[in-house]
Amino acid sequence: MKTDIYQTITDKMIKELEAGIIPWHKPWIGVSGTGCISYETGKPYSLLNQYLLNGRAGEWLTYPQVVKAGGKVRKGEHASMVVFWSFVLKTETVKQYDETGVEIGEEKKMYKYPVLKSYNVFHIDQCDGVKPKHNNEVVSYDHDPIQEAERVVAGYVDREHDLKLHIYETARAFYRPSTDEVEVPESRQYKQQAEYYSTLFHELTHSTGHRSRLNRDGITKMHFFGDENYSKEELVAEFGATFLCGVCGIDCEKAFKNSAAYIQGWLRALKNDRKMIVMAAAKAEKAARYILTGEK
């Protein structure tokens, strides 16, 4: 029976939520050659794959790569799944009509659409006879995480001239698309700095969806609190905040209390849409990269 990749990923996250763990608060983001990386290329895996590999830092190989390197997988070790998008070309025949509505012929059009696929990998520590190809030192930051977070925020806000950022004493945190403005409480209103920056990055991630930036449906179209599209956009912002905290070296895992109501809300949303996690992670990674580099 063919594996439903979307459901497999969703089930993994649901299991953690049911155990009282909020997966996207865990420090499993790998950037700049850190975290989970490809043995073949040395590049970090995607945001979603970092999660699927449980943030186990180091090099990961497919079975053929293990054999090619002259090694073998130790008996009893189990592979982990990672995913990727493969684009498939599809031809459709479209009927053509004149201005009076009379059919005048047909035209073939080519469409390219993404298909989610998976493959299995092993951590290098699960193998014998394979030497690391890349630097696998434990991540250490040569910058102050708070200063780096301020640099990221300033770089983004200065570049996006129309975006307005308000940080003052308030009880609200939001992004308003109609006026292109973010509002968050001052850092002194939070018990931990990590919580402040995670909140700020959450709202800035929302702002990337503005029609002048990434033009994301979760922001450009009208949604209501608690509906399906609202939940999808919230998950994009949650993932985006975690990614950006990881880039800066801020550990947001300890900054939050995993409230029962919060967890139950996400359980309901994920059980109703098996594709939500995959799509949100992809959009969040694009949003975070936009904040960091301005690239679309």
C-alpha positions as CSV (number, residue, x, y, z in Angstrom):
1,M,0.0,0.0,0.0
2,K,1.3,3.4,-0.9
3,T,2.4,5.5,2.0
4,D,0.5,8.8,2.6
5,I,3.5,11.1,3.2
6,Y,1.3,14.0,4.4
7,Q,-0.5,11.7,6.9
8,T,2.8,10.2,8.2
9,I,4.2,13.7,9.0
10,T,0.9,14.8,10.5
11,D,0.7,11.7,12.7
12,K,4.2,12.4,14.0
13,M,3.4,15.9,15.0
14,I,0.0,14.9,16.5
15,K,1.7,12.3,18.6
16,E,4.0,14.9,20.1
17,L,1.2,17.3,20.8
18,E,-0.8,14.6,22.5
19,A,2.3,14.1,24.7
20,G,2.2,17.8,25.7
21,I,5.1,18.7,23.4
22,I,4.8,21.6,21.0
23,P,7.2,20.5,18.2
24,W,7.8,23.9,16.6
25,H,9.1,25.2,20.0
26,K,12.0,22.7,19.9
27,P,15.4,23.8,18.7
28,W,15.6,21.6,15.5
29,I,16.4,24.3,13.0
30,G,19.7,23.8,11.0
31,V,21.3,26.7,9.2
32,S,24.6,27.5,7.6
33,G,25.8,23.9,7.6
34,T,24.7,23.1,11.1
35,G,22.0,20.8,12.4
36,C,21.0,17.9,10.1
37,I,23.1,18.1,6.9
38,S,23.5,16.1,3.8
39,Y,26.6,13.9,3.7
40,E,26.7,14.3,-0.1
41,T,26.5,18.1,-0.3
42,G,27.1,19.4,3.2
43,K,24.0,21.6,2.9
44,P,21.4,21.7,5.7
45,Y,18.1,20.0,5.2
46,S,14.9,22.0,4.8
47,L,13.0,23.3,7.8
48,L,10.5,20.4,7.6
49,N,13.3,17.7,7.3
50,Q,15.1,19.2,10.3
51,Y,11.9,18.3,12.2
52,L,11.5,14.9,10.7
53,L,15.1,14.1,11.6
54,N,14.4,15.2,15.2
55,G,17.2,17.9,14.9
56,R,19.9,15.2,15.3
57,A,22.9,17.2,14.2
58,G,25.4,15.7,11.8
59,E,25.6,14.1,8.4
60,W,22.8,11.9,7.0
61,L,23.2,9.4,4.1
62,T,21.0,7.2,1.9
63,Y,21.7,3.5,2.0
64,P,23.4,3.7,-1.5
65,Q,25.6,6.5,-0.2
66,V,26.7,4.4,2.7
67,V,27.6,1.5,0.4
68,K,29.4,3.9,-2.0
69,A,31.5,5.3,0.9
70,G,32.6,1.8,1.8
71,G,30.6,1.5,4.9
72,K,27.5,-0.4,6.2
73,V,24.5,0.3,8.4
74,R,24.8,-1.4,11.7
75,K,22.3,-4.2,12.4
76,G,19.1,-3.1,14.1
77,E,19.4,0.6,13.0
78,H,16.3,2.2,11.5
79,A,16.1,4.7,8.7
80,S,14.4,8.1,9.0
81,M,12.2,9.7,6.3
82,V,12.9,13.0,4.6
83,V,10.8,14.6,1.9
84,F,11.3,16.6,-1.2
85,W,9.3,18.2,-4.0
86,S,9.4,16.7,-7.4
87,F,7.8,18.7,-10.3
88,V,5.7,16.8,-12.8
89,L,4.7,18.0,-16.3
90,K,1.1,17.5,-17.3
91,T,-0.5,18.2,-20.6
92,E,-4.1,19.3,-20.8
93,T,-6.2,19.9,-23.8
94,V,-8.2,23.1,-23.6
95,K,-11.0,24.0,-25.9
96,Q,-10.9,27.4,-27.7
97,Y,-14.0,29.5,-28.4
98,D,-14.5,32.6,-30.5
99,E,-16.1,35.8,-29.1
100,T,-19.6,34.4,-29.8
101,G,-19.0,31.2,-27.8
102,V,-18.6,28.9,-30.8
103,E,-15.9,26.2,-30.4
104,I,-13.1,26.8,-32.9
105,G,-10.5,24.3,-31.9
106,E,-8.3,22.9,-29.2
107,E,-5.0,23.9,-27.7
108,K,-2.6,21.8,-25.6
109,K,-1.1,23.4,-22.6
110,M,1.7,22.2,-20.3
111,Y,1.4,22.5,-16.6
112,K,4.0,21.9,-14.0
113,Y,2.8,20.9,-10.5
114,P,4.7,19.7,-7.4
115,V,4.4,16.2,-6.0
116,L,5.7,15.4,-2.5
117,K,8.1,12.4,-2.4
118,S,10.2,10.8,0.3
119,Y,13.3,8.7,0.8
120,N,15.1,7.2,3.7
121,V,18.4,8.3,5.3
122,F,20.7,7.1,8.1
123,H,22.7,9.3,10.5
124,I,26.4,8.7,10.1
125,D,26.5,7.5,13.7
126,Q,24.3,4.6,12.6
127,C,27.0,3.4,10.2
128,D,30.3,1.7,10.4
129,G,33.2,2.5,8.1
130,V,32.0,5.9,7.0
131,K,34.1,9.0,7.8
132,P,32.5,12.5,8.0
133,K,33.0,14.6,5.0
134,H,32.1,17.9,6.6
135,N,32.7,19.9,9.8
136,N,30.2,18.5,12.4
137,E,31.2,20.6,15.4
138,V,28.5,21.4,17.9
139,V,26.9,24.7,16.9
140,S,28.5,27.7,18.7
141,Y,27.6,31.3,18.0
142,D,30.3,33.9,17.7
143,H,27.7,36.6,18.2
144,D,25.3,37.7,21.0
145,P,21.9,36.2,20.1
146,I,20.0,39.3,21.2
147,Q,22.2,41.6,19.2
148,E,21.8,39.3,16.2
149,A,18.1,39.3,16.6
150,E,18.1,43.1,16.7
151,R,20.2,43.1,13.5
152,V,17.8,40.8,11.7
153,V,14.8,42.9,12.7
154,A,16.5,46.2,11.8
155,G,17.7,44.9,8.4
156,Y,14.2,43.7,7.5
157,V,12.3,46.8,8.7
158,D,14.8,49.2,7.1
159,R,14.6,47.4,3.8
160,E,10.8,47.2,3.7
161,H,10.1,51.0,3.7
162,D,6.3,50.7,3.9
163,L,6.3,48.3,6.9
164,K,5.7,50.1,10.2
165,L,6.9,48.5,13.4
166,H,5.5,49.7,16.7
167,I,7.1,48.5,20.0
168,Y,5.5,50.0,23.0
169,E,3.6,49.2,26.2
170,T,0.6,47.4,25.0
171,A,-1.3,44.1,25.6
172,R,-1.5,43.2,22.0
173,A,0.7,41.6,19.3
174,F,-0.5,41.7,15.8
175,Y,0.1,42.3,12.1
176,R,-2.5,44.5,10.2
177,P,-2.2,44.0,6.5
178,S,-4.4,46.9,5.6
179,T,-2.0,49.4,7.0
180,D,1.1,47.1,6.8
181,E,2.0,47.5,10.4
182,V,3.3,45.3,13.2
183,E,2.6,46.0,16.9
184,V,4.2,44.1,19.8
185,P,4.6,44.8,23.5
186,E,8.0,46.1,24.8
187,S,10.6,43.5,25.7
188,R,10.3,44.4,29.4
189,Q,6.8,43.1,29.4
190,Y,8.0,39.5,28.9
191,K,9.5,37.3,31.5
192,Q,12.1,36.0,29.1
193,Q,13.8,37.8,26.1
194,A,13.3,34.6,24.0
195,E,9.6,35.0,24.3
196,Y,9.8,38.6,23.2
197,Y,11.8,37.8,20.1
198,S,9.7,34.8,19.2
199,T,6.6,37.0,19.3
200,L,8.3,39.7,17.2
201,F,9.5,37.2,14.7
202,H,6.0,35.6,14.6
203,E,4.4,38.9,13.6
204,L,7.2,39.8,11.2
205,T,6.6,36.5,9.5
206,H,3.0,37.4,9.0
207,S,4.1,40.7,7.4
208,T,6.0,38.8,4.6
209,G,2.6,37.7,3.3
210,H,1.7,41.2,2.2
211,R,0.9,41.5,-1.5
212,S,4.0,43.6,-2.1
213,R,6.2,40.8,-0.7
214,L,5.3,37.1,-0.9
215,N,1.6,37.7,-1.6
216,R,0.5,34.8,0.6
217,D,-3.2,33.9,0.7
218,G,-3.2,33.7,4.5
219,I,-2.6,37.5,4.6
220,T,-4.0,38.9,1.4
221,K,-7.4,37.2,1.6
222,M,-10.1,37.9,4.3
223,H,-10.0,35.3,7.1
224,F,-11.7,35.0,10.4
225,F,-10.3,34.0,13.8
226,G,-10.3,30.2,14.1
227,D,-11.2,29.3,10.5
228,E,-9.0,27.0,8.4
229,N,-7.1,29.6,6.6
230,Y,-6.4,31.6,9.7
231,S,-5.0,28.4,11.3
232,K,-2.7,27.7,8.3
233,E,-1.3,31.3,8.4
234,E,-0.7,31.0,12.2
235,L,1.3,27.8,11.7
236,V,3.4,29.5,9.0
237,A,4.2,32.3,11.6
238,E,4.9,29.7,14.3
239,F,7.4,27.9,12.1
240,G,8.9,31.1,10.9
241,A,9.5,32.4,14.4
242,T,11.2,29.2,15.4
243,F,13.4,29.3,12.3
244,L,14.5,32.9,12.9
245,C,15.1,32.3,16.6
246,G,17.3,29.3,15.5
247,V,19.3,31.5,13.1
248,C,20.0,34.0,15.8
249,G,20.8,31.4,18.5
250,I,17.8,32.1,20.7
251,D,16.4,29.1,22.5
252,C,12.7,29.6,22.5
253,E,11.9,26.1,23.7
254,K,12.2,27.2,27.4
255,A,10.3,30.4,27.0
256,F,6.8,29.0,26.6
257,K,4.3,27.1,28.7
258,N,2.6,24.4,26.8
259,S,-1.0,25.2,27.7
260,A,-3.6,22.5,27.3
261,A,-6.0,24.8,25.3
262,Y,-3.3,25.8,22.9
263,I,-2.3,22.2,22.2
264,Q,-5.9,21.1,21.8
265,G,-6.5,23.9,19.3
266,W,-3.6,22.7,17.1
267,L,-4.6,19.0,17.5
268,R,-8.1,19.9,16.0
269,A,-6.6,21.9,13.2
270,L,-4.0,19.2,12.2
271,K,-6.5,16.4,12.4
272,N,-8.7,18.2,9.9
273,D,-6.0,18.9,7.3
274,R,-3.2,16.4,6.8
275,K,-1.4,18.8,4.4
276,M,-1.2,21.7,6.8
277,I,2.2,21.0,8.3
278,V,4.0,20.4,4.9
279,M,2.6,23.5,3.3
280,A,3.1,25.7,6.4
281,A,6.7,24.6,6.8
282,A,7.5,25.4,3.1
283,K,5.9,28.8,3.3
284,A,7.6,29.6,6.6
285,E,11.0,28.8,5.3
286,K,10.4,31.1,2.3
287,A,9.1,33.8,4.7
288,A,12.2,33.5,7.0
289,R,14.6,33.6,4.0
290,Y,12.8,36.7,2.8
291,I,13.2,38.5,6.1
292,L,16.9,37.5,6.2
293,T,17.8,38.2,2.5
294,G,15.0,39.9,0.7
295,E,14.9,37.1,-1.8
296,K,11.6,35.9,-3.2
